[in-house]
Amino acid sequence: MIAYIRSKSTIIGVYAIRRLEIYKATRIQVKKLIKVILALLFACMVFILLCNFWVVYCTRQYSYFSIGNLPPNDVALVLGTSKKSEKGAENLFFKYRMEATARLFKEGKIKYIILSGNNDSQYYNEPLDMQRALLNLGIPENVMTLDYAGFRTFDSIVRCKQVFNQDNFTIISQNFHNARALYIAHNEGINAISFAAQDVPDGYSFRTLIREYLARPKAVLDVHILRPAADVTSNTQIGKNKHDE
């Protein structure tokens, strides 16, 4: 009986030691995994910071804030955004871009305007909304061209060159957005400058700024590595009826 108990105790002891070894090995693997994850997160953060610095640094000489200092160009490319905020209120990004565009036209800094934005359904049409806003600001319809497939900034820039045959133009948006647009343009062989529309109040759209901070690394990857395909074969308004043409 005593021998049996001793044998049982030995088995339990061996089992406990084995479990302890497995636990220690698992802890080591978990620690290694955590270190790898932290290293990857750190590398991503550094990459994001470097891309943001590089995009702004490379484009700062092409950004203008004063109408008096802005060189004239025949064509302006206005980058689209929603007319309304998610809560249904007036979108100040949209309002200020339209006002800046109207001022540049009336000051003789631009002659023709390409309105590039998202028209992914018949119920959402950024170019048409921009055109209507500019008409209300006194801009003649015959100087405006609508680009219905500017789904992303990359698309708007590439299409301006390949669809509308422009390689020398003024980009109009808020300053934080212009840097990315200029970076894409100059890496696509386009001689672009930008004019910064009035910025929104601090805290107006924190999410937009965060999104832009993350969009700049994506722009670097798009330009140098990913090379996404933009639709450069058509410019069709979604939901447009034949009798409207």
C-alpha positions in Angstrom: 0.0 0.0 0.0 2.8 2.4 1.0 4.6 1.5 -2.3 1.4 2.3 -4.2 1.0 5.7 -2.5 4.7 6.5 -3.3 4.2 5.5 -6.9 1.1 7.6 -7.2 2.9 10.6 -5.6 5.8 10.3 -8.0 3.4 10.3 -11.0 1.6 13.3 -9.7 4.9 15.1 -9.1 6.1 14.3 -12.6 2.8 15.6 -14.0 3.0 18.8 -12.0 6.6 19.4 -13.1 5.6 18.8 -16.7 2.7 21.2 -16.4 5.0 23.8 -14.8 7.5 23.4 -17.7 4.6 23.9 -20.3 3.4 27.0 -18.4 6.9 28.5 -18.4 7.4 27.7 -22.1 4.0 29.3 -22.9 4.8 32.4 -20.9 8.1 32.8 -22.8 6.2 32.4 -26.2 3.6 34.9 -25.1 6.3 37.4 -24.0 8.0 37.0 -27.4 4.7 37.5 -29.2 4.0 40.6 -27.2 7.4 42.0 -28.0 6.9 41.3 -31.7 3.5 43.0 -31.7 4.9 46.0 -29.8 7.8 46.2 -32.2 5.4 46.1 -35.2 3.3 48.8 -33.6 6.3 51.0 -33.0 7.5 50.5 -36.6 4.0 51.5 -37.8 4.0 54.6 -35.7 7.4 55.6 -36.9 6.4 54.9 -40.5 3.3 57.1 -40.1 5.2 59.9 -38.5 7.9 59.8 -41.2 5.4 59.8 -44.0 3.5 62.7 -42.6 6.8 64.7 -42.2 7.9 63.8 -45.7 4.6 64.7 -47.4 4.5 68.1 -45.7 8.2 68.7 -46.2 8.1 67.9 -49.9 5.1 70.1 -50.7 5.5 73.1 -48.5 7.0 75.3 -51.3 4.0 74.7 -53.5 1.4 75.7 -50.9 -0.1 79.2 -50.8 -2.3 80.8 -48.2 -2.5 84.4 -49.6 -4.4 85.2 -52.8 -1.9 88.0 -53.4 1.0 85.6 -53.5 -0.7 82.9 -55.5 0.5 82.6 -59.1 -2.3 82.5 -61.6 -3.3 79.3 -63.4 -5.8 78.6 -66.1 -7.3 75.6 -64.3 -8.2 74.9 -60.7 -9.0 71.4 -59.3 -11.4 71.6 -56.4 -11.4 68.5 -54.2 -14.8 67.3 -53.2 -16.4 66.7 -49.8 -19.9 66.2 -48.5 -22.1 69.3 -48.5 -23.6 68.2 -45.1 -22.0 66.8 -42.0 -23.0 63.4 -40.7 -25.5 65.1 -38.4 -27.1 67.0 -41.3 -25.5 70.4 -40.5 -23.6 72.5 -43.0 -20.2 71.1 -43.7 -17.7 73.9 -43.1 -15.0 72.1 -45.2 -17.4 72.3 -48.1 -18.5 75.9 -47.5 -15.0 77.3 -47.2 -13.7 75.4 -50.3 -16.5 76.9 -52.4 -15.9 80.4 -51.0 -12.1 80.1 -51.7 -12.8 78.9 -55.3 -15.2 81.7 -56.0 -12.7 84.3 -54.7 -9.9 82.9 -56.8 -12.0 83.1 -59.9 -13.2 86.6 -59.2 -9.7 87.7 -58.5 -8.5 86.3 -61.9 -6.3 83.7 -60.3 -8.1 80.9 -62.2 -10.2 80.8 -65.4 -11.6 77.3 -65.4 -12.7 74.9 -62.6 -12.7 71.1 -62.4 -15.0 69.9 -59.6 -13.9 66.5 -58.6 -15.8 64.3 -56.1 -17.7 61.2 -55.3 -20.9 60.4 -57.3 -21.3 56.7 -56.2 -25.1 56.8 -56.4 -27.9 59.0 -57.7 -28.5 60.2 -54.2 -25.0 61.4 -53.6 -23.3 63.8 -56.0 -20.4 65.9 -54.7 -19.5 67.5 -58.1 -23.1 68.6 -58.7 -23.4 70.0 -55.1 -20.2 72.0 -55.7 -21.5 73.3 -59.0 -24.7 74.5 -57.4 -22.9 76.2 -54.6 -20.6 78.0 -57.0 -23.5 79.1 -59.1 -25.0 80.7 -56.0 -21.7 82.5 -55.5 -21.9 84.0 -59.0 -19.6 81.6 -60.9 -20.7 81.0 -64.5 -21.7 77.5 -65.4 -19.6 77.4 -68.6 -16.3 77.6 -66.7 -17.0 74.5 -64.6 -16.3 70.9 -65.5 -17.6 68.1 -63.3 -15.6 65.0 -62.6 -17.9 62.4 -61.2 -15.3 59.7 -60.4 -13.1 61.5 -58.0 -13.7 58.9 -55.3 -10.4 59.5 -53.7 -7.8 62.2 -53.8 -5.5 59.9 -55.8 -8.3 59.4 -58.4 -9.0 63.1 -58.6 -5.3 64.0 -59.3 -4.7 61.2 -61.8 -8.0 61.8 -63.7 -7.3 65.5 -63.9 -4.2 64.7 -65.9 -5.4 61.6 -67.9 -9.1 62.4 -68.4 -9.1 66.2 -68.6 -5.5 66.5 -70.0 -4.3 69.0 -67.4 -0.8 68.9 -66.0 -0.5 72.4 -64.6 -3.3 73.5 -62.2 -4.1 74.9 -58.8 -5.5 72.5 -56.1 -8.1 74.0 -53.8 -8.9 72.4 -50.4 -7.9 72.9 -46.8 -4.2 73.0 -46.1 -4.0 69.7 -44.3 -5.6 68.0 -47.4 -3.5 70.0 -50.0 -0.2 68.5 -48.8 -1.3 65.0 -49.7 -2.8 66.1 -53.0 0.3 67.9 -54.0 2.5 65.0 -53.1 0.5 62.7 -55.4 0.5 65.3 -58.1 4.2 66.0 -58.2 5.0 62.3 -58.1 2.6 61.8 -61.1 4.6 64.4 -63.1 2.1 67.2 -62.6 3.1 70.8 -62.0 0.6 71.7 -59.3 0.3 74.3 -56.7 -2.3 74.6 -54.0 -4.4 77.3 -52.3 -5.5 76.7 -48.8 -9.2 77.4 -48.1 -10.1 78.8 -44.7 -9.6 76.2 -42.1 -12.4 75.0 -39.7 -12.4 75.9 -36.0 -10.3 73.8 -33.7 -12.1 70.7 -32.6 -14.6 70.9 -35.4 -13.7 67.5 -36.9 -11.0 65.7 -35.0 -11.8 62.5 -36.9 -11.1 64.1 -40.2 -7.6 65.2 -39.0 -6.9 61.7 -37.7 -8.0 60.2 -41.0 -5.8 62.6 -43.0 -2.9 61.7 -40.7 -3.3 58.1 -41.7 -4.1 58.9 -45.4 -0.7 60.3 -46.0 1.2 57.0 -45.5 -1.4 55.4 -47.8 -0.6 58.1 -50.4 3.1 57.3 -50.1 2.4 53.6 -50.6 0.0 54.4 -53.5 2.5 56.5 -55.3 5.6 54.4 -54.9 4.4 50.8 -54.4 0.7 50.0 -54.7 -0.2 52.0 -57.8 -4.0 51.6 -57.5 -5.9 51.7 -60.7 -8.0 54.8 -61.2 -10.9 54.9 -63.7 -9.5 57.1 -66.6 -11.8 55.9 -69.3 -15.1 57.6 -68.5 -16.9 60.5 -66.7 -20.5 59.5 -66.3 -22.9 61.0 -63.9 -24.7 58.2 -62.0 -28.5 58.5 -62.0 -28.5 61.1 -64.9 -31.6 60.7 -67.1 -31.4 61.0 -70.8 -33.8 63.9 -70.9 -31.3 65.8 -68.6 -28.5 65.5 -71.1 
